[in-house]
Amino acid sequence: MLSSISWQHYLAAVIIITISYYLYVALRYYQKEISNLFNRKPQSADLFTVIQSPAISVMGQAKPDNGVSIGDTQNLPFSEVLPDDPHELVKESTHTISIQDDPSSDLVSEAGNLIEAFRDVDNKQEFLTLVGILVSSYKRFQEQIDLPAALSRVVEISKDKLKFTVALSDFQNTWA
């Protein structure tokens, strides 16, 4: 009986059975995808519903260790920068002891630093803007600072050091 079947008939039967099997599997299990393939409007929402669903959280929230607290970056304590030479440290410590701790002298000394920075710069408007910002940073000490006296000292310091002249009337709106 098997001798009456030729190799051509056998291969044709195997190919027909294989194609029909894969056609059945494709039609049975991929029915939506095949119908979407032949439709003009693709229904992509059905294809990606599993992908678009929210992710499942496997792990819980991180719990900080005992004794660890989380704080704002503005409240981080920093130490002052110390010079490398110990002799400079001794000079600075004696210098800081002699300076008064009132905000008025601090304002004048910081304005002196600003004047030193503008020694070679000929930009009066930028200097006045920066002095205004400096004065506004001392607003919390408004009751302790005699602003006209401090600004007159700044004008005296700047007379010989700046390329432009600064008058007390230039600082009219700094404490508004």
C-alpha positions in Angstrom: 0.0 0.0 0.0 2.8 2.5 0.8 4.5 1.5 -2.4 1.7 3.0 -4.4 2.3 6.5 -3.0 4.9 8.5 -4.7 7.3 11.0 -3.1 5.5 13.9 -4.8 2.1 12.9 -3.4 3.7 12.4 0.1 5.3 15.9 0.1 2.2 17.5 -1.3 0.1 15.9 1.6 2.7 17.0 4.2 2.7 20.6 2.9 -1.1 20.8 2.7 -1.5 19.4 6.2 1.2 21.8 7.6 -0.4 24.9 5.9 -3.8 24.0 7.1 -2.6 23.5 10.7 -0.8 26.9 10.8 -3.8 28.5 9.1 -6.1 27.1 11.8 -3.8 28.3 14.6 -3.6 31.8 13.1 -7.3 32.1 12.6 -8.1 30.6 16.1 -5.6 32.6 18.2 -4.9 35.7 16.2 -8.4 36.6 15.1 -8.4 40.2 16.3 -5.0 41.0 14.9 -5.9 39.6 11.5 -9.3 41.5 11.4 -7.4 44.7 12.4 -4.9 44.0 9.6 -7.7 44.0 7.0 -9.8 46.8 8.4 -9.1 50.4 7.3 -9.2 51.9 10.8 -6.8 50.2 13.1 -8.0 49.6 16.6 -4.7 50.1 18.3 -6.3 50.6 21.8 -7.2 46.9 21.8 -3.7 45.9 20.9 -1.9 47.9 23.6 -4.3 47.7 26.5 -2.0 45.4 28.4 1.0 47.7 27.8 -0.9 50.9 28.6 -2.2 49.6 32.0 -0.5 51.1 35.0 2.6 49.4 36.2 2.2 47.1 39.2 4.3 48.2 42.1 6.3 45.3 43.3 8.2 47.1 46.1 6.8 49.4 48.8 8.0 52.9 49.7 11.6 53.3 50.9 11.8 53.7 54.7 14.7 55.7 56.1 17.0 54.1 58.6 16.6 54.7 62.3 18.2 58.0 63.3 18.1 59.4 59.8 16.1 62.5 59.0 15.4 64.4 55.8 15.7 68.1 55.9 15.7 71.1 53.6 18.9 72.0 51.8 18.6 75.6 53.2 19.0 74.3 56.7 22.3 72.4 56.1 25.1 73.5 58.4 28.3 74.5 56.7 31.6 75.4 58.4 33.6 78.5 57.4 36.4 78.1 54.9 39.7 78.2 56.8 43.0 79.3 55.2 45.8 76.7 54.6 48.4 78.7 56.4 48.0 78.7 60.2 49.6 82.1 60.5 46.8 83.6 58.3 44.3 81.9 60.7 45.8 83.7 63.7 45.7 87.1 61.7 42.1 86.6 60.7 41.0 85.7 64.2 42.6 88.8 65.7 41.1 90.8 62.9 37.6 89.5 63.5 37.8 90.2 67.2 38.5 93.8 66.5 35.5 94.3 64.1 32.3 95.3 65.8 29.4 92.8 65.4 26.9 95.4 64.4 25.2 95.1 61.0 26.1 98.6 60.0 29.8 97.9 60.0 29.2 94.6 58.2 27.2 96.4 55.5 30.0 99.0 55.1 32.7 96.2 54.9 30.8 94.2 52.3 30.2 97.4 50.3 34.0 97.9 50.6 34.5 94.5 49.1 32.2 95.5 46.3 34.1 98.7 45.8 37.3 96.7 45.5 35.7 94.4 42.9 34.7 97.5 40.8 38.1 99.2 41.1 38.9 98.6 37.4 35.3 98.5 36.1 33.6 101.6 34.8 30.0 100.6 35.1 28.2 102.9 37.6 24.7 101.5 37.0 25.7 97.9 37.7 27.6 99.0 40.9 24.5 100.9 42.1 22.3 97.8 41.4 24.6 95.5 43.3 24.8 98.0 46.3 21.0 98.1 46.2 20.9 94.3 46.4 23.4 94.3 49.2 21.4 96.9 51.2 18.2 95.0 50.7 19.8 91.9 52.1 20.3 93.8 55.4 16.6 94.8 55.6 16.1 92.5 58.5 18.4 94.7 60.6 16.5 97.8 59.6 16.1 99.0 63.2 19.8 98.5 64.0 21.3 100.2 61.0 21.7 103.9 60.5 21.4 103.7 56.7 22.3 107.3 55.8 25.5 107.1 57.9 26.5 103.8 56.5 25.9 104.9 52.9 27.9 108.1 53.5 30.8 105.9 54.7 30.4 103.9 51.5 30.5 107.1 49.5 33.7 108.2 51.3 35.4 104.9 50.7 34.5 104.9 47.0 35.9 108.4 46.3 39.4 107.4 45.5 38.9 103.8 44.5 36.3 103.9 41.8 36.6 105.2 38.2 33.2 107.0 38.5 31.9 109.2 41.2 29.2 108.1 43.6 27.0 110.5 45.5 24.6 109.9 48.4 21.7 110.9 46.2 22.5 107.8 44.0 21.3 105.6 46.8 17.9 107.2 47.3 15.7 104.1 46.6 17.8 101.4 48.1 15.9 100.9 51.4 12.3 101.3 50.0 
